[in-house]
């Protein structure tokens, strides 16, 4: 919705300008819990909130965005060359965070899992 996109812009600006502050991330996450649709990255934005959290090295925010809001750790930033959250964290000197992001299992949404089961086993392997 337009309201979600407007809030997304507000939250992204806050993350960009004040992302070094843990308290700001708590405010951002609190607003997202009330308006989860605002987790979107508007097309004109280079970074998502996940990218911003990785940039600032904020593991608690990265974890919330991945686990609570279903963000994709592999999603690329809109600049060239596009970087995923781990690469952004690495480039800013947050190597432990980058390793942690890379060590997480690939994102599997419940909707994707149920639709692939209905379609039969992926890749022709046995369905288990």
Secondary structure, 3 states (H helix, E strand, C coil): CHHHHHHHHHHHHHHHHHCCCHHHHHHHHHHHHHCHHHHCCCCCCCCCHHHHHHHHCCHHHHHHHHHCCCCCCCCCCCCCCCCCHHHHHHHCCCHHHHHHHHHCCCCCCHHHHHHHHHCCCHHHCCCC
